[in-house]
Amino acid sequence: MPAAVLAPIQWLIDLFLPVLEFFHDTLSIPWGLSIILLTVLLRLAVLPLGIKSFKSMRGLQAIAPQMKALQAKYKDDRQRLQQETMKLYSEHKVNPFGSCLPILAQIPFLIAFFYMLRTDLKFEICGDGVDRNLPHDVGCGAVPNPVGNWMFGQPKGNGPLGGFGESFIGIHDITAVATGGLLILLLVLYVGSQMASSLVNMPPTADKNQKRLMLGLPLVFVIFLIPIKPPSGLFLYWITTNVFTLVQQWGLIRVFGHVKPVTVDEDEEPAKGGAKAATAAAGKAPSGSAPPPPPRKRKKKRSGRRR
């Protein structure tokens, strides 16, 4: 990995690695479960950004009908459309980029996890005897332990949580690339958790094309994911992130309720109605006042002389 790319995130790796070592060496928690616990801690740390993103997303969903009306009205004038859009954002105090904050914050975490599993944590797990010239996807070459349960493997017997083993849901080496049935299991868990998270985040005003796109993106991502050969531990990070996002969005919806879109009629019709009322009031007397007097009839002058 180029030093120019690794340098900005090396401090994250130096921060994550001691935490994982504490979970594993002191508490005797398997490496896989340690990654899950670290991921939960990271998501709790950026929870304020998640709440801010949720509020920004609600604001965008609320003005979505007005946005569509502006796009239809100024479809031939992009400059005017941009001006009116910014004006709409300002009136409703909506930040269109606020919903992207958690995603941007997770990118350094993802890169740090990826390279930590391929380098620093790999040497920590495998020991000094590991051949550093081996391909990154080989891992430690650990042999699965047939003794113990499938979830946590062979009990270690030391530490406060010594009942856990090194294996976790069939993952015996989190630095190696998953293959066979384990890869299928991780892909199913990832796609399922991502789809569930997308359904919770989906706005009520989303049309069929939006729903198909949001539900189809995880499948498309898997196609590009397999050639990269990510370590098994990285799948645990993704799955935990998706599940945490699902629970977080569900909880925020329970607290703040569903968004109520501001329709175009509610926003524009009062002005039109007010103009019509003012026009009608100009020709009608206000209620409670005496009616205007009838017009006086003019006497017609008789033509001719008197007799």
CORFEN-V106612 format. One record per residue. N is the residue number from 0. OMEGA is omega in degrees with one decimal (none if undefined). NEAR is the number of other ideal C-beta (glycine too) atoms within 10 Angstrom. Layout:
{{N | OMEGA | NEAR} {N | OMEGA | NEAR}}
This chain:
{{0 | 179.3 | 12} {1 | -178.9 | 6} {2 | -179.4 | 7} {3 | 179.2 | 7} {4 | -176.4 | 11} {5 | -174.3 | 14} {6 | -177.8 | 9} {7 | -176.8 | 11} {8 | -178.4 | 20} {9 | 179.8 | 15} {10 | 175.8 | 11} {11 | 177.5 | 17} {12 | 178.3 | 17} {13 | 177.7 | 12} {14 | -176.4 | 12} {15 | -171.7 | 21} {16 | 177.9 | 16} {17 | 178.7 | 10} {18 | 177.9 | 14} {19 | 178.3 | 22} {20 | 177.5 | 14} {21 | 178.6 | 13} {22 | -173.9 | 20} {23 | -172.6 | 23} {24 | -176.3 | 14} {25 | -177.6 | 11} {26 | 178.5 | 15} {27 | 176.4 | 19} {28 | 179.3 | 24} {29 | -176.2 | 24} {30 | -179.0 | 25} {31 | 178.4 | 24} {32 | 176.4 | 20} {33 | 177.1 | 24} {34 | 178.7 | 30} {35 | 179.8 | 20} {36 | 178.2 | 15} {37 | 178.1 | 22} {38 | 177.9 | 21} {39 | 178.2 | 14} {40 | 179.2 | 11} {41 | 179.6 | 23} {42 | 175.2 | 21} {43 | 179.9 | 12} {44 | -179.2 | 11} {45 | 179.7 | 15} {46 | 176.0 | 13} {47 | 175.8 | 11} {48 | 178.0 | 17} {49 | 177.9 | 19} {50 | 178.2 | 15} {51 | 177.5 | 15} {52 | 179.2 | 25} {53 | 179.5 | 21} {54 | 177.5 | 17} {55 | 179.0 | 19} {56 | 177.1 | 20} {57 | 178.3 | 19} {58 | 178.0 | 19} {59 | 178.4 | 19} {60 | -178.2 | 21} {61 | -177.6 | 17} {62 | -179.7 | 20} {63 | 177.7 | 17} {64 | 178.5 | 17} {65 | 176.8 | 21} {66 | 178.2 | 16} {67 | 178.5 | 12} {68 | 178.1 | 18} {69 | 179.5 | 20} {70 | 177.4 | 12} {71 | -176.6 | 10} {72 | -175.9 | 12} {73 | -178.3 | 16} {74 | -179.8 | 9} {75 | -178.8 | 7} {76 | -174.7 | 11} {77 | 179.6 | 9} {78 | 178.5 | 8} {79 | 177.9 | 12} {80 | 178.7 | 17} {81 | 179.2 | 12} {82 | -179.2 | 13} {83 | 178.3 | 18} {84 | 178.0 | 17} {85 | 177.0 | 11} {86 | 178.8 | 11} {87 | 176.7 | 16} {88 | -178.1 | 16} {89 | -178.9 | 9} {90 | -177.6 | 11} {91 | 177.8 | 14} {92 | -178.8 | 9} {93 | 174.9 | 19} {94 | -175.8 | 15} {95 | -179.2 | 13} {96 | -178.6 | 9} {97 | -178.9 | 17} {98 | -178.8 | 20} {99 | -174.0 | 14} {100 | -180.0 | 17} {101 | 179.5 | 21} {102 | 179.1 | 10} {103 | -179.5 | 11} {104 | -176.9 | 16} {105 | -177.9 | 18} {106 | 176.5 | 10} {107 | 177.9 | 13} {108 | -178.2 | 20} {109 | 179.8 | 15} {110 | -180.0 | 17} {111 | 177.9 | 24} {112 | -176.1 | 27} {113 | -176.1 | 19} {114 | 175.0 | 21} {115 | 179.8 | 25} {116 | -177.2 | 25} {117 | -176.2 | 20} {118 | -170.5 | 16} {119 | -177.0 | 17} {120 | 178.0 | 25} {121 | 178.9 | 24} {122 | 177.8 | 14} {123 | -178.1 | 18} {124 | -173.6 | 20} {125 | -178.5 | 19} {126 | -177.0 | 8} {127 | -176.9 | 7} {128 | -178.1 | 7} {129 | 178.2 | 17} {130 | -176.7 | 8} {131 | 178.4 | 9} {132 | 178.4 | 5} {133 | 175.6 | 13} {134 | -176.2 | 9} {135 | -174.4 | 17} {136 | -179.3 | 15} {137 | -177.0 | 15} {138 | -179.4 | 24} {139 | -175.1 | 18} {140 | -177.9 | 11} {141 | 178.5 | 15} {142 | -179.7 | 8} {143 | -179.9 | 12} {144 | -177.1 | 12} {145 | -177.0 | 7} {146 | 178.7 | 9} {147 | -176.8 | 15} {148 | -175.7 | 10} {149 | -175.5 | 9} {150 | -173.3 | 13} {151 | 174.5 | 20} {152 | -177.2 | 23} {153 | 177.5 | 14} {154 | -178.4 | 16} {155 | 175.0 | 18} {156 | 177.1 | 10} {157 | -179.6 | 9} {158 | -179.1 | 14} {159 | -179.6 | 9} {160 | -174.8 | 16} {161 | 177.6 | 13} {162 | 177.7 | 11} {163 | 173.5 | 24} {164 | -179.0 | 20} {165 | -178.1 | 23} {166 | 177.6 | 23} {167 | -174.5 | 24} {168 | 177.8 | 18} {169 | 178.6 | 17} {170 | -179.6 | 25} {171 | 179.4 | 21} {172 | -175.9 | 24} {173 | 179.3 | 28} {174 | -178.3 | 26} {175 | 178.1 | 22} {176 | 178.7 | 20} {177 | 178.5 | 24} {178 | 174.1 | 11} {179 | -177.1 | 8} {180 | 178.5 | 9} {181 | 178.0 | 18} {182 | 178.8 | 14} {183 | 179.4 | 11} {184 | -178.7 | 15} {185 | 178.8 | 21} {186 | 178.8 | 17} {187 | 178.9 | 10} {188 | -179.8 | 17} {189 | -177.9 | 20} {190 | 179.9 | 17} {191 | 179.5 | 14} {192 | 179.1 | 20} {193 | 177.9 | 24} {194 | 178.6 | 18} {195 | 177.6 | 16} {196 | 178.9 | 22} {197 | 179.0 | 19} {198 | 179.1 | 13} {199 | -178.4 | 15} {200 | -175.0 | 17} {201 | 179.9 | 15} {202 | 179.0 | 17} {203 | -177.5 | 10} {204 | -177.5 | 13} {205 | 178.1 | 15} {206 | -176.0 | 9} {207 | -179.4 | 7} {208 | 177.1 | 8} {209 | -179.8 | 12} {210 | 179.1 | 13} {211 | -179.9 | 11} {212 | -177.3 | 13} {213 | 179.4 | 18} {214 | -179.1 | 15} {215 | -178.5 | 12} {216 | 178.3 | 13} {217 | 179.0 | 19} {218 | 177.6 | 12} {219 | -179.8 | 10} {220 | 179.8 | 13} {221 | -179.6 | 13} {222 | 178.6 | 8} {223 | -175.3 | 8} {224 | -174.2 | 16} {225 | 179.6 | 11} {226 | -180.0 | 6} {227 | -179.3 | 10} {228 | 179.1 | 14} {229 | 176.4 | 20} {230 | -179.2 | 27} {231 | 180.0 | 26} {232 | 179.4 | 29} {233 | 175.0 | 23} {234 | 178.3 | 24} {235 | 177.1 | 27} {236 | -179.6 | 24} {237 | -176.8 | 20} {238 | 178.7 | 20} {239 | 178.2 | 19} {240 | 179.8 | 22} {241 | -179.9 | 21} {242 | 178.5 | 20} {243 | 178.2 | 20} {244 | 178.5 | 21} {245 | -179.9 | 19} {246 | -179.5 | 13} {247 | -179.1 | 20} {248 | 178.4 | 20} {249 | 179.4 | 13} {250 | 179.7 | 11} {251 | 177.2 | 18} {252 | 177.3 | 15} {253 | -177.8 | 8} {254 | -173.5 | 9} {255 | -178.3 | 12} {256 | 179.0 | 9} {257 | -178.9 | 10} {258 | 176.8 | 17} {259 | -177.7 | 10} {260 | 174.9 | 16} {261 | -177.6 | 15} {262 | -179.6 | 12} {263 | -178.7 | 15} {264 | -179.2 | 11} {265 | -175.6 | 11} {266 | -173.0 | 16} {267 | -174.7 | 12} {268 | 179.1 | 11} {269 | 179.5 | 10} {270 | 178.8 | 9} {271 | 179.6 | 10} {272 | 179.2 | 10} {273 | 178.9 | 10} {274 | 178.5 | 10} {275 | -179.7 | 10} {276 | 179.3 | 10} {277 | 178.7 | 9} {278 | 179.7 | 9} {279 | -178.7 | 9} {280 | 179.4 | 10} {281 | -178.7 | 7} {282 | -179.3 | 6} {283 | 178.0 | 7} {284 | 177.2 | 10} {285 | -177.3 | 6} {286 | 178.0 | 5} {287 | -179.5 | 5} {288 | -178.8 | 7} {289 | 179.2 | 6} {290 | -179.9 | 6} {291 | -179.7 | 7} {292 | 179.7 | 6} {293 | 179.6 | 6} {294 | -179.6 | 6} {295 | 179.4 | 6} {296 | 177.6 | 6} {297 | 177.8 | 6} {298 | 179.4 | 6} {299 | 176.6 | 6} {300 | 178.7 | 5} {301 | 177.4 | 7} {302 | 177.7 | 5} {303 | -178.9 | 5} {304 | 176.6 | 5} {305 | 177.7 | 4} {306 | none | 3}}
